């Protein structure tokens, strides 16, 4: 689903060029769930931005569902995101002036879905928030806002879902609920999941963990093994 | 629901617009557009109506909209053309001639008019000489004349008597109290005679050798009048013809109206600038608040085109709504105002045009588009990556470009609207100077803030620290505050200066009656007679009638009726009133030479002071020796000084003022003036009855006319001032609200960190107070510059420094901005911390 080859990211700062990502290569298979873990500032969010086509690599190649992201301009990447990618963010990123329902409808409308309202109502139902459809984000709790964001992420049935610290702004109880919901929906729809987190508990639920450290990536096989064992059991 | 992305953009745009409007997020920007449109519409609608009312009113003084004067009758073709163009036409033939009755004679200003006269204004007749005038329709019938009160007095006649003019006898059928085109000249004018044009030929007075003016008066639509003049102009001979409109009128009235018109224009221009500033502020806020939604939409796959469409459509929605509400509001406001003042200024409410609507809508559209363009461009450039990195903002050009774009947009708007490059440039230049000065001040504040912001964190330190940190970022805000205050000051001070100068022209108690021919013996009797009745007399000016006959031994022409003959040097054309005085009269200013005073040395010739315009016309220079024939005596005097005389004052003024010693041998008559309230006019007959030989000039009606117009214009200016002040105050509110928004996040953090509400409040108030003081102070300085340029270059007024505003502006700025800041702050702090934090997201 995702193929990367020697991708790097260099940014210009007032103190000269800064290499945030060292050359990184890895693949993510279709239907797989991958956690990118690492300390703050290790470059995991930057990597997520590149994989999701929100940002452009300095060097290297990224193929998303066989399409060469690294060769696309912003317009092409936007189209690609609309068609194949879903997002969940730490700060929920709901449009404050739209209701829960309208927030969920947003990607469907942008991509020209024939029945965005109906699809959005169904998606809200799936996350158990149909009764809050007409509330604005600031009338919802953090957990509820993230459930709206999840509904929004799944409405277009994306092939791949990117989640950036999805439970980072939530308390333990709400975090657990969200985690559960995320993985449930992911399994149901067979979506590929790439998530960035500090949370080892959350990371451990993924098929595979990639560790970021100072812009470099290492793969933790033991975690992968644990996951496989859990699947077996 | 929609399937195509095009429809999606519409749907999304409309949805965002609806929600934002419902949540009150659009209030500020909508209010800004509503205000701008309402202000521009009401101002231009109102001033257009007012102008046409005032122009109509002043046209009455010309008795027409335009006048073509000629020394000879003009070709019929010219008049036919005017009729063809749909213009109304009246003819007046004017000459000076003697009027005889009872063996008495008097030189009069004879006006023969056709049936269409007057095209504007009304004739007023009195029942008896010097009686109260009543408006009438109609003109003297064939064989009849209407005469000025003075003729009745001098010729000793009554209504129904006969007078001779030239070779024809006329029946005197009415007393003229006022002709619309009677003119303001109190002393130069001869008494008026009005007669039918058809009877003129029979008198023989307009024959060859007489000096006759042929005046053709026109009225009609401005466009038709202009078109006619365009056709006529190439045919005119400047030596023979002249074209006049009310606007060429250099009377105090003409000038008042011109100034008022310029003031309306200025006020409307300022309203446009205010509107633009508020829209720029509001648009910036709007754009900033939508960085996240744009990043989210882009992340979710919206193309650049779709985002642009969504937001441009929103601007169109907002602009449309703003324009509609603003138009309704503006129209109602000016309607109400016009209704309220209808009694004092007859503004015709049914007489309105589409032009102000077009201007208002054009202004709304241009302002909404041009001033939201840059913030929108910033908004469009927000990268989708902002969803992950919140610090990423817009990335478009520098603020300098924004300033240049906004400045030129304002300038183009002003220029296009006013068509007056000078006013537009003056406002632009002072605006620029102000902006640059403010930039320098903000730099200074950064430095000062660094010094003062050190030490323990109290409210003041917090305020200074915030100003320092925001100084560069929010210099726009400071500049917009200062510009708003400056524009309000300009409108206010301009109005004060203008109204004051108008009122000074005609102070209360201005003499409205003049008496001449008071003999030496009569003088004390007159004085005691008047003082017994509680009436104060003005100074008595001695007058001797003399004929000005030679300059430096060179004889000049003295013939009354043939002064345009080519032979000989030009003379006055009539007898002059000679007076003498050792003190210079009020409102007289020596422009060359020295005032003769009362020091007389025997070896020097007598001195005379000559009015500078007459000196110029008759080519009299300092040191010339002038000869006057007074009866059988001859007086020679050397020109010792030239005087500039303010003819607008209602006091006797003289071309020639001699030193007293030169005139000792002559027994003079006196001129004096007094003020009699209009309502006491009935007393006039009784007052004057003991002095049948004294001639009375009644200028009461003229003064009242002038005063009523000046007060109407002042009133109109007052209303426009209030309108602009309201617009400006609301713009200030919008600015404070929008800048409060930016403080929200910081307040939330401070609150969360446990800062006391009082301290936060005090710091916010202190911040606004400091901004208000700085903005007010800078505004006062810029105001001075703008006023100096406007008054000297555009309004032709005396310029003064307005020190009081240097103190008043910072204090008012601090008060107004501080109070507005406090109100918005209170609103914000009434929310609890978690609400505040949530609003930050």
Interface residues (C-beta under 8 A of the other chain):
Chain A: X45 X48 X49 X52 X54 X55 X74 X75 X78 X79 X80 X81 X82 X83 X85 X87 X89 X91 X92 X93 X94 X95 X96 X97 X98 X99 X102 X106 X107 X109 X110 X111 X112 X113 X114 X115 X116 X117 X136 X137 X138 X152 X164
Chain B: X1 X2 X3 X4 X5 X8 X11 X12 X15 X16 X19 X20 X23 X25 X292 X293 X295 X296 X297 X298 X299 X300 X301 X302 X303 X304 X306 X383 X384 X385 X387 X388 X389 X390 X838 X839 X841
